[in-house]
Amino acid sequence: MIPFSFIYCRPDSLKEAADIYRQLRTEGKAPVYYAGGSEIITMCRSGSIRPDAVIDIKNIPECTALAMDGQVLTIGTACTLNQIKESKLFPLLGLACGRIADHTNQCRITLGGNLCGTIIYRETSLPLLLSDADLVLYGEKGKRTVLFHSVFRGRMQLDSGELAVQVRIPGWALQAHHAHVKITANEKIDYPLVDVAAIRKDNFLRTAFSGVCSHPFRSKEMEAVLNDRSLPYEVRADKAVKLLPEPAYGDVEGTGAYRIFVLKNTLRKLLEDWENDQI
Ligand SMILES: Cc1cc2nc3c(=O)[nH]c(=O)nc-3n(C[C@H](O)[C@H](O)[C@H](O)COP(=O)(O)OP(=O)(O)OC[C@H]3O[C@@H](n4cnc5c(N)ncnc54)[C@H](O)[C@@H]3O)c2cc1C
């Protein structure tokens, strides 16, 4: 049970959503955008947030779009992980979606919720960081389109009241050779100890990570080492893990040292597969 009352709004357009957000703020209320609601409801129940209003974005056509537009794939942020996976339009993102939570929750959790929520793993960000994706945002000043990685730096850096509307992925990335490895401590369905996504472009391996540090990231320095084919892949993996952007993350699932051990082995296997043309 949620132990307080709040206003529920379900706008039909981006402009209406932004207008409602502004109006509520003017009245001194604290609204939040609401997508799948799984995190918002859990946090309301536990008392860690207490929004005065939720603005449900699932009636906004731009937020529910999931279609090819010429060579570009558009995915609305209110699409669920299961819709993205079942569409098979971006196989690497489908693999990432298919390893977050269980099927029931995948039918509820949205792309926008995974990217904008407080859970640190945000695993759907990895394919987007690798694929030169664009991000469409809507705020007080209207619509703007930016490179995904310019706004997603470990987490979404949105302006106050700004809504993430869509991601757009260029055609080359949809068909590119790719790999996805998620290692968990115990169960198949769990938060990652190490999550690695990789895409091959012009025989260069792009890599992005979650679980290893306190935020998801793509590192050009690590990629340079991993792609140095003058070195044996074991040496490349050893050198790459020394280039993490911050000390490895540790929690009850695994210490930082253990995550580095797992990452090193995962990278060795990834490079071996690449050498053997399996990526
Ligand atoms: C059982 C379970 C297992 C999980 N396992 C994993 C896992 O293994 N890996 C992983 O990465 N995550 C995992 N998660 C986390 C999950 O992806 C997040 O909790 C996510 O926020 C839920 O999405 P939602 O659509 O329900 O978000 P909501 O509860 O609707 O929203 C979450 C937050 O994002 C904001 N928001 C949502 N959409 C937008 C938007 N379009 N623009 C701006 N802000 C927005 C909301 O205002 C709110 O602050 C798990 C969650 C559950 C319940």
The ligand as a MOL file (V3000), in Angstrom:
LIG
                    3D

  0  0  0     0  0            999 V3000
M  V30 BEGIN CTAB
M  V30 COUNTS 53 58 0 0 0
M  V30 BEGIN ATOM
M  V30 1 C 12.8190 -7.4360 -9.9940 0
M  V30 2 C 13.7150 -6.3590 -10.5760 0
M  V30 3 C 14.9780 -6.7210 -11.0470 0
M  V30 4 C 15.8180 -5.7530 -11.6230 0
M  V30 5 N 17.0200 -6.1320 -12.1490 0
M  V30 6 C 17.7820 -5.2320 -12.8190 0
M  V30 7 C 18.9890 -5.6270 -13.4590 0
M  V30 8 O 19.4180 -6.7790 -13.3850 0
M  V30 9 N 19.6810 -4.6790 -14.1250 0
M  V30 10 C 19.2480 -3.3740 -14.2480 0
M  V30 11 O 19.9010 -2.5750 -14.9320 0
M  V30 12 N 18.1260 -2.9680 -13.6110 0
M  V30 13 C 17.3900 -3.8610 -12.9180 0
M  V30 14 N 16.2290 -3.4510 -12.3090 0
M  V30 15 C 15.9670 -2.0190 -12.2030 0
M  V30 16 C 14.9150 -1.4860 -13.1570 0
M  V30 17 O 15.3860 -1.4780 -14.4820 0
M  V30 18 C 14.5800 -0.0590 -12.6800 0
M  V30 19 O 14.0160 -0.1510 -11.3700 0
M  V30 20 C 13.6750 0.7550 -13.5700 0
M  V30 21 O 13.6240 2.0710 -13.0750 0
M  V30 22 C 12.2670 0.3140 -13.5920 0
M  V30 23 O 11.6540 0.8510 -14.7590 0
M  V30 24 P 10.1890 1.4670 -14.7100 0
M  V30 25 O 9.7960 1.7120 -16.1290 0
M  V30 26 O 9.2960 0.6230 -13.8940 0
M  V30 27 O 10.5400 2.8490 -13.9990 0
M  V30 28 P 9.5890 3.8720 -13.1580 0
M  V30 29 O 9.3620 3.3300 -11.7930 0
M  V30 30 O 8.3770 4.2920 -13.9390 0
M  V30 31 O 10.5680 5.1360 -13.0990 0
M  V30 32 C 11.8420 5.0530 -12.4900 0
M  V30 33 C 12.4770 6.4520 -12.4990 0
M  V30 34 O 12.8020 6.8470 -13.8320 0
M  V30 35 C 12.1300 8.0820 -14.1360 0
M  V30 36 N 11.7060 7.9770 -15.5370 0
M  V30 37 C 11.0810 6.9070 -16.1050 0
M  V30 38 N 10.9150 7.1270 -17.4160 0
M  V30 39 C 11.4420 8.3540 -17.6750 0
M  V30 40 C 11.5780 9.1270 -18.8720 0
M  V30 41 N 11.1360 8.6810 -20.0660 0
M  V30 42 N 12.1850 10.3500 -18.8010 0
M  V30 43 C 12.6330 10.8220 -17.5960 0
M  V30 44 N 12.5330 10.1300 -16.4270 0
M  V30 45 C 11.9510 8.9090 -16.4760 0
M  V30 46 C 10.9650 8.1920 -13.1750 0
M  V30 47 O 10.5640 9.5190 -12.9440 0
M  V30 48 C 11.5850 7.5390 -11.9220 0
M  V30 49 O 12.3800 8.4750 -11.2660 0
M  V30 50 C 15.3900 -4.3930 -11.7030 0
M  V30 51 C 14.1200 -4.0440 -11.2000 0
M  V30 52 C 13.2860 -5.0050 -10.6590 0
M  V30 53 C 11.9280 -4.5940 -10.1650 0
M  V30 END ATOM
M  V30 BEGIN BOND
M  V30 1 1 1 2
M  V30 2 1 2 3
M  V30 3 2 2 52
M  V30 4 2 3 4
M  V30 5 1 4 5
M  V30 6 1 4 50
M  V30 7 2 5 6
M  V30 8 1 6 7
M  V30 9 1 6 13
M  V30 10 2 7 8
M  V30 11 1 7 9
M  V30 12 1 9 10
M  V30 13 2 10 11
M  V30 14 1 10 12
M  V30 15 2 12 13
M  V30 16 1 13 14
M  V30 17 1 14 15
M  V30 18 1 14 50
M  V30 19 1 15 16
M  V30 20 1 16 17
M  V30 21 1 16 18
M  V30 22 1 18 19
M  V30 23 1 18 20
M  V30 24 1 20 21
M  V30 25 1 20 22
M  V30 26 1 22 23
M  V30 27 1 23 24
M  V30 28 2 24 25
M  V30 29 1 24 26
M  V30 30 1 24 27
M  V30 31 1 27 28
M  V30 32 2 28 29
M  V30 33 1 28 30
M  V30 34 1 28 31
M  V30 35 1 31 32
M  V30 36 1 32 33
M  V30 37 1 33 34
M  V30 38 1 33 48
M  V30 39 1 34 35
M  V30 40 1 35 36
M  V30 41 1 35 46
M  V30 42 1 36 37
M  V30 43 1 36 45
M  V30 44 2 37 38
M  V30 45 1 38 39
M  V30 46 1 39 40
M  V30 47 2 39 45
M  V30 48 1 40 41
M  V30 49 2 40 42
M  V30 50 1 42 43
M  V30 51 2 43 44
M  V30 52 1 44 45
M  V30 53 1 46 47
M  V30 54 1 46 48
M  V30 55 1 48 49
M  V30 56 2 50 51
M  V30 57 1 51 52
M  V30 58 1 52 53
M  V30 END BOND
M  V30 END CTAB
M  END
